[in-house]
Amino acid sequence: MNPDQLMDNLIKELNAALKAMSKAKTVEEKVMHSQVVKNLTESLGVFLNLASNMMGDDFDDFYEND
């Protein structure tokens, strides 16, 4: 799967989980949805950290050539 598509799907799932969490009535439902949100944000964080590291490397290479 394309990394951009994967990130988009993670964001869509995260939004859906947040909406479901806001509609939850019981503590158990809220805990369940919060665990889903936590897992999705950690997964999304992996991609964002990777992108950040890759961009940082590109900028370092760009400025080393000057």
Biopython code that builds the backbone (N, CA, C, O; Angstrom):
import numpy as np
from Bio.PDB.StructureBuilder import StructureBuilder

atoms = [
    (1, "MET", "N", (0.846, -1.183, 0.000)),
    (1, "MET", "CA", (0.000, 0.000, 0.000)),
    (1, "MET", "C", (0.889, 1.243, 0.000)),
    (1, "MET", "O", (1.944, 1.269, 0.634)),
    (2, "ASN", "N", (0.460, 2.231, -0.695)),
    (2, "ASN", "CA", (1.146, 3.511, -0.789)),
    (2, "ASN", "C", (1.190, 4.167, 0.601)),
    (2, "ASN", "O", (0.164, 4.219, 1.279)),
    (3, "PRO", "N", (2.361, 4.670, 1.041)),
    (3, "PRO", "CA", (2.445, 5.310, 2.365)),
    (3, "PRO", "C", (1.483, 6.486, 2.537)),
    (3, "PRO", "O", (0.949, 6.693, 3.626)),
    (4, "ASP", "N", (1.260, 7.253, 1.475)),
    (4, "ASP", "CA", (0.312, 8.374, 1.565)),
    (4, "ASP", "C", (-1.108, 7.873, 1.817)),
    (4, "ASP", "O", (-1.848, 8.442, 2.619)),
    (5, "GLN", "N", (-1.473, 6.803, 1.123)),
    (5, "GLN", "CA", (-2.797, 6.215, 1.324)),
    (5, "GLN", "C", (-2.922, 5.660, 2.738)),
    (5, "GLN", "O", (-3.962, 5.795, 3.382)),
    (6, "LEU", "N", (-1.858, 5.040, 3.206)),
    (6, "LEU", "CA", (-1.869, 4.471, 4.547)),
    (6, "LEU", "C", (-2.062, 5.559, 5.599)),
    (6, "LEU", "O", (-2.844, 5.394, 6.534)),
    (7, "MET", "N", (-1.344, 6.673, 5.442)),
    (7, "MET", "CA", (-1.497, 7.786, 6.380)),
    (7, "MET", "C", (-2.901, 8.377, 6.301)),
    (7, "MET", "O", (-3.503, 8.685, 7.330)),
    (8, "ASP", "N", (-3.423, 8.537, 5.094)),
    (8, "ASP", "CA", (-4.786, 9.060, 4.933)),
    (8, "ASP", "C", (-5.809, 8.151, 5.610)),
    (8, "ASP", "O", (-6.734, 8.624, 6.270)),
    (9, "ASN", "N", (-5.631, 6.839, 5.438)),
    (9, "ASN", "CA", (-6.554, 5.892, 6.063)),
    (9, "ASN", "C", (-6.442, 5.927, 7.583)),
    (9, "ASN", "O", (-7.451, 5.835, 8.282)),
    (10, "LEU", "N", (-5.224, 6.060, 8.096)),
    (10, "LEU", "CA", (-5.048, 6.169, 9.544)),
    (10, "LEU", "C", (-5.741, 7.416, 10.088)),
    (10, "LEU", "O", (-6.372, 7.374, 11.144)),
    (11, "ILE", "N", (-5.620, 8.517, 9.364)),
    (11, "ILE", "CA", (-6.262, 9.765, 9.791)),
    (11, "ILE", "C", (-7.783, 9.627, 9.761)),
    (11, "ILE", "O", (-8.465, 10.097, 10.672)),
    (12, "LYS", "N", (-8.318, 8.985, 8.722)),
    (12, "LYS", "CA", (-9.766, 8.772, 8.646)),
    (12, "LYS", "C", (-10.245, 7.907, 9.808)),
    (12, "LYS", "O", (-11.262, 8.202, 10.435)),
    (13, "GLU", "N", (-9.502, 6.838, 10.089)),
    (13, "GLU", "CA", (-9.874, 5.964, 11.203)),
    (13, "GLU", "C", (-9.766, 6.693, 12.536)),
    (13, "GLU", "O", (-10.589, 6.490, 13.429)),
    (14, "LEU", "N", (-8.754, 7.540, 12.668)),
    (14, "LEU", "CA", (-8.581, 8.316, 13.893)),
    (14, "LEU", "C", (-9.759, 9.268, 14.096)),
    (14, "LEU", "O", (-10.287, 9.381, 15.202)),
    (15, "ASN", "N", (-10.165, 9.945, 13.037)),
    (15, "ASN", "CA", (-11.330, 10.842, 13.126)),
    (15, "ASN", "C", (-12.598, 10.077, 13.499)),
    (15, "ASN", "O", (-13.392, 10.542, 14.317)),
    (16, "ALA", "N", (-12.781, 8.908, 12.899)),
    (16, "ALA", "CA", (-13.958, 8.096, 13.215)),
    (16, "ALA", "C", (-13.926, 7.631, 14.669)),
    (16, "ALA", "O", (-14.955, 7.622, 15.345)),
    (17, "ALA", "N", (-12.752, 7.247, 15.144)),
    (17, "ALA", "CA", (-12.629, 6.792, 16.531)),
    (17, "ALA", "C", (-12.879, 7.935, 17.508)),
    (17, "ALA", "O", (-13.490, 7.734, 18.558)),
    (18, "LEU", "N", (-12.413, 9.126, 17.168)),
    (18, "LEU", "CA", (-12.655, 10.285, 18.036)),
    (18, "LEU", "C", (-14.141, 10.633, 18.097)),
    (18, "LEU", "O", (-14.663, 10.965, 19.161)),
    (19, "LYS", "N", (-14.813, 10.555, 16.958)),
    (19, "LYS", "CA", (-16.258, 10.819, 16.945)),
    (19, "LYS", "C", (-17.005, 9.774, 17.764)),
    (19, "LYS", "O", (-17.924, 10.098, 18.516)),
    (20, "ALA", "N", (-16.600, 8.516, 17.609)),
    (20, "ALA", "CA", (-17.247, 7.448, 18.374)),
    (20, "ALA", "C", (-16.992, 7.623, 19.864)),
    (20, "ALA", "O", (-17.877, 7.374, 20.683)),
    (21, "MET", "N", (-15.787, 8.051, 20.216)),
    (21, "MET", "CA", (-15.458, 8.261, 21.622)),
    (21, "MET", "C", (-16.297, 9.394, 22.205)),
    (21, "MET", "O", (-16.723, 9.323, 23.358)),
    (22, "SER", "N", (-16.534, 10.426, 21.421)),
    (22, "SER", "CA", (-17.329, 11.550, 21.932)),
    (22, "SER", "C", (-18.789, 11.162, 22.144)),
    (22, "SER", "O", (-19.487, 11.785, 22.945)),
    (23, "LYS", "N", (-19.251, 10.141, 21.434)),
    (23, "LYS", "CA", (-20.635, 9.694, 21.573)),
    (23, "LYS", "C", (-20.795, 8.583, 22.612)),
    (23, "LYS", "O", (-21.917, 8.196, 22.940)),
    (24, "ALA", "N", (-19.683, 8.072, 23.127)),
    (24, "ALA", "CA", (-19.743, 6.972, 24.093)),
    (24, "ALA", "C", (-20.427, 7.426, 25.375)),
    (24, "ALA", "O", (-20.220, 8.545, 25.845)),
    (25, "LYS", "N", (-21.231, 6.551, 25.923)),
    (25, "LYS", "CA", (-21.997, 6.879, 27.128)),
    (25, "LYS", "C", (-21.337, 6.332, 28.395)),
    (25, "LYS", "O", (-21.294, 7.016, 29.418)),
    (26, "THR", "N", (-20.828, 5.113, 28.329)),
    (26, "THR", "CA", (-20.287, 4.481, 29.536)),
    (26, "THR", "C", (-18.773, 4.646, 29.596)),
    (26, "THR", "O", (-18.114, 4.925, 28.595)),
    (27, "VAL", "N", (-18.254, 4.466, 30.783)),
    (27, "VAL", "CA", (-16.803, 4.557, 30.980)),
    (27, "VAL", "C", (-16.092, 3.468, 30.184)),
    (27, "VAL", "O", (-15.031, 3.706, 29.607)),
    (28, "GLU", "N", (-16.672, 2.284, 30.154)),
    (28, "GLU", "CA", (-16.057, 1.169, 29.425)),
    (28, "GLU", "C", (-15.945, 1.481, 27.935)),
    (28, "GLU", "O", (-14.926, 1.187, 27.310)),
    (29, "GLU", "N", (-16.990, 2.073, 27.370)),
    (29, "GLU", "CA", (-16.952, 2.456, 25.950)),
    (29, "GLU", "C", (-15.890, 3.522, 25.710)),
    (29, "GLU", "O", (-15.160, 3.465, 24.720)),
    (30, "LYS", "N", (-15.804, 4.484, 26.607)),
    (30, "LYS", "CA", (-14.815, 5.551, 26.457)),
    (30, "LYS", "C", (-13.398, 5.001, 26.550)),
    (30, "LYS", "O", (-12.515, 5.423, 25.803)),
    (31, "VAL", "N", (-13.179, 4.062, 27.464)),
    (31, "VAL", "CA", (-11.857, 3.440, 27.597)),
    (31, "VAL", "C", (-11.510, 2.668, 26.330)),
    (31, "VAL", "O", (-10.383, 2.747, 25.841)),
    (32, "MET", "N", (-12.472, 1.925, 25.802)),
    (32, "MET", "CA", (-12.234, 1.150, 24.587)),
    (32, "MET", "C", (-11.848, 2.074, 23.427)),
    (32, "MET", "O", (-10.883, 1.810, 22.710)),
    (33, "HIS", "N", (-12.603, 3.147, 23.252)),
    (33, "HIS", "CA", (-12.321, 4.076, 22.157)),
    (33, "HIS", "C", (-11.006, 4.822, 22.383)),
    (33, "HIS", "O", (-10.285, 5.112, 21.429)),
    (34, "SER", "N", (-10.696, 5.130, 23.625)),
    (34, "SER", "CA", (-9.433, 5.831, 23.897)),
    (34, "SER", "C", (-8.238, 4.942, 23.586)),
    (34, "SER", "O", (-7.198, 5.438, 23.154)),
    (35, "GLN", "N", (-8.370, 3.631, 23.799)),
    (35, "GLN", "CA", (-7.287, 2.713, 23.444)),
    (35, "GLN", "C", (-7.102, 2.644, 21.931)),
    (35, "GLN", "O", (-5.976, 2.569, 21.438)),
    (36, "VAL", "N", (-8.206, 2.670, 21.206)),
    (36, "VAL", "CA", (-8.130, 2.683, 19.739)),
    (36, "VAL", "C", (-7.456, 3.967, 19.269)),
    (36, "VAL", "O", (-6.588, 3.932, 18.397)),
    (37, "VAL", "N", (-7.853, 5.100, 19.848)),
    (37, "VAL", "CA", (-7.257, 6.390, 19.485)),
    (37, "VAL", "C", (-5.764, 6.378, 19.787)),
    (37, "VAL", "O", (-4.965, 6.847, 18.976)),
    (38, "LYS", "N", (-5.385, 5.853, 20.934)),
    (38, "LYS", "CA", (-3.969, 5.782, 21.311)),
    (38, "LYS", "C", (-3.181, 4.955, 20.303)),
    (38, "LYS", "O", (-2.107, 5.368, 19.866)),
    (39, "ASN", "N", (-3.703, 3.793, 19.933)),
    (39, "ASN", "CA", (-3.009, 2.935, 18.971)),
    (39, "ASN", "C", (-2.883, 3.606, 17.605)),
    (39, "ASN", "O", (-1.834, 3.527, 16.965)),
    (40, "LEU", "N", (-3.942, 4.257, 17.164)),
    (40, "LEU", "CA", (-3.897, 4.926, 15.863)),
    (40, "LEU", "C", (-2.921, 6.098, 15.870)),
    (40, "LEU", "O", (-2.195, 6.303, 14.897)),
    (41, "THR", "N", (-2.898, 6.865, 16.953)),
    (41, "THR", "CA", (-1.970, 8.003, 17.007)),
    (41, "THR", "C", (-0.525, 7.531, 17.070)),
    (41, "THR", "O", (0.358, 8.163, 16.491)),
    (42, "GLU", "N", (-0.274, 6.427, 17.767)),
    (42, "GLU", "CA", (1.085, 5.883, 17.793)),
    (42, "GLU", "C", (1.501, 5.400, 16.409)),
    (42, "GLU", "O", (2.639, 5.613, 15.990)),
    (43, "SER", "N", (0.583, 4.750, 15.703)),
    (43, "SER", "CA", (0.883, 4.289, 14.345)),
    (43, "SER", "C", (1.148, 5.461, 13.413)),
    (43, "SER", "O", (2.079, 5.426, 12.609)),
    (44, "LEU", "N", (0.334, 6.487, 13.522)),
    (44, "LEU", "CA", (0.528, 7.679, 12.697)),
    (44, "LEU", "C", (1.838, 8.366, 13.058)),
    (44, "LEU", "O", (2.523, 8.900, 12.186)),
    (45, "GLY", "N", (2.184, 8.354, 14.329)),
    (45, "GLY", "CA", (3.442, 8.950, 14.781)),
    (45, "GLY", "C", (4.654, 8.300, 14.155)),
    (45, "GLY", "O", (5.652, 8.973, 13.897)),
    (46, "VAL", "N", (4.587, 7.004, 13.907)),
    (46, "VAL", "CA", (5.698, 6.302, 13.258)),
    (46, "VAL", "C", (5.956, 6.901, 11.881)),
    (46, "VAL", "O", (7.104, 7.161, 11.519)),
    (47, "PHE", "N", (4.902, 7.117, 11.120)),
    (47, "PHE", "CA", (5.051, 7.684, 9.779)),
    (47, "PHE", "C", (5.525, 9.134, 9.829)),
    (47, "PHE", "O", (6.361, 9.547, 9.026)),
    (48, "LEU", "N", (4.994, 9.897, 10.766)),
    (48, "LEU", "CA", (5.401, 11.300, 10.866)),
    (48, "LEU", "C", (6.861, 11.428, 11.303)),
    (48, "LEU", "O", (7.579, 12.294, 10.806)),
    (49, "ASN", "N", (7.301, 10.580, 12.220)),
    (49, "ASN", "CA", (8.712, 10.592, 12.622)),
    (49, "ASN", "C", (9.613, 10.197, 11.466)),
    (49, "ASN", "O", (10.674, 10.790, 11.272)),
    (50, "LEU", "N", (9.201, 9.206, 10.706)),
    (50, "LEU", "CA", (9.983, 8.788, 9.544)),
    (50, "LEU", "C", (10.084, 9.922, 8.531)),
    (50, "LEU", "O", (11.163, 10.191, 8.004)),
    (51, "ALA", "N", (8.965, 10.587, 8.258)),
    (51, "ALA", "CA", (8.975, 11.709, 7.314)),
    (51, "ALA", "C", (9.853, 12.838, 7.833)),
    (51, "ALA", "O", (10.591, 13.456, 7.065)),
    (52, "SER", "N", (9.778, 13.107, 9.118)),
    (52, "SER", "CA", (10.597, 14.159, 9.717)),
    (52, "SER", "C", (12.077, 13.831, 9.601)),
    (52, "SER", "O", (12.890, 14.694, 9.268)),
    (53, "ASN", "N", (12.419, 12.586, 9.875)),
    (53, "ASN", "CA", (13.821, 12.176, 9.763)),
    (53, "ASN", "C", (14.316, 12.253, 8.329)),
    (53, "ASN", "O", (15.454, 12.653, 8.081)),
    (54, "MET", "N", (13.466, 11.872, 7.387)),
    (54, "MET", "CA", (13.869, 11.914, 5.982)),
    (54, "MET", "C", (14.039, 13.350, 5.517)),
    (54, "MET", "O", (14.982, 13.654, 4.787)),
    (55, "MET", "N", (13.138, 14.240, 5.927)),
    (55, "MET", "CA", (13.250, 15.646, 5.532)),
    (55, "MET", "C", (14.469, 16.275, 6.175)),
    (55, "MET", "O", (15.151, 17.084, 5.546)),
    (56, "GLY", "N", (14.754, 15.920, 7.408)),
    (56, "GLY", "CA", (15.936, 16.448, 8.083)),
    (56, "GLY", "C", (17.207, 16.042, 7.366)),
    (56, "GLY", "O", (18.138, 16.836, 7.237)),
    (57, "ASP", "N", (17.245, 14.801, 6.899)),
    (57, "ASP", "CA", (18.410, 14.333, 6.158)),
    (57, "ASP", "C", (18.565, 15.090, 4.849)),
    (57, "ASP", "O", (19.681, 15.432, 4.460)),
    (58, "ASP", "N", (17.455, 15.355, 4.164)),
    (58, "ASP", "CA", (17.513, 16.077, 2.895)),
    (58, "ASP", "C", (18.046, 17.493, 3.094)),
    (58, "ASP", "O", (18.869, 17.958, 2.307)),
    (59, "PHE", "N", (17.588, 18.178, 4.131)),
    (59, "PHE", "CA", (18.044, 19.538, 4.375)),
    (59, "PHE", "C", (19.522, 19.562, 4.756)),
    (59, "PHE", "O", (20.250, 20.469, 4.354)),
    (60, "ASP", "N", (19.966, 18.576, 5.525)),
    (60, "ASP", "CA", (21.378, 18.508, 5.893)),
    (60, "ASP", "C", (22.245, 18.334, 4.657)),
    (60, "ASP", "O", (23.279, 18.987, 4.518)),
    (61, "ASP", "N", (21.822, 17.450, 3.759)),
    (61, "ASP", "CA", (22.579, 17.230, 2.526)),
    (61, "ASP", "C", (22.593, 18.487, 1.669)),
    (61, "ASP", "O", (23.615, 18.811, 1.065)),
    (62, "PHE", "N", (21.471, 19.197, 1.609)),
    (62, "PHE", "CA", (21.372, 20.401, 0.796)),
    (62, "PHE", "C", (22.358, 21.459, 1.275)),
    (62, "PHE", "O", (23.044, 22.082, 0.464)),
    (63, "TYR", "N", (22.431, 21.663, 2.579)),
    (63, "TYR", "CA", (23.289, 22.714, 3.113)),
    (63, "TYR", "C", (24.757, 22.319, 3.148)),
    (63, "TYR", "O", (25.623, 23.193, 3.172)),
    (64, "GLU", "N", (25.058, 21.024, 3.152)),
    (64, "GLU", "CA", (26.454, 20.592, 3.132)),
    (64, "GLU", "C", (27.107, 20.884, 1.786)),
    (64, "GLU", "O", (28.323, 21.064, 1.718)),
    (65, "ASN", "N", (26.322, 20.934, 0.722)),
    (65, "ASN", "CA", (26.868, 21.164, -0.612)),
    (65, "ASN", "C", (27.196, 22.628, -0.858)),
    (65, "ASN", "O", (27.909, 22.937, -1.813)),
    (66, "ASP", "N", (26.699, 23.537, -0.028)),
    (66, "ASP", "CA", (26.959, 24.974, -0.228)),
    (66, "ASP", "C", (28.348, 25.357, 0.202)),
    (66, "ASP", "O", (28.726, 26.524, 0.101)),
]
sb = StructureBuilder()
sb.init_structure("model")
sb.init_model(0)
sb.init_chain("A")
sb.init_seg("    ")
for serial, (resi, resn, name, xyz) in enumerate(atoms, 1):
    if name == "N":
        sb.init_residue(resn, " ", resi, " ")
    sb.init_atom(name, np.array(xyz, "f"), 0.0, 1.0, " ", f" {name:<3s}", serial, name[0])
structure = sb.get_structure()
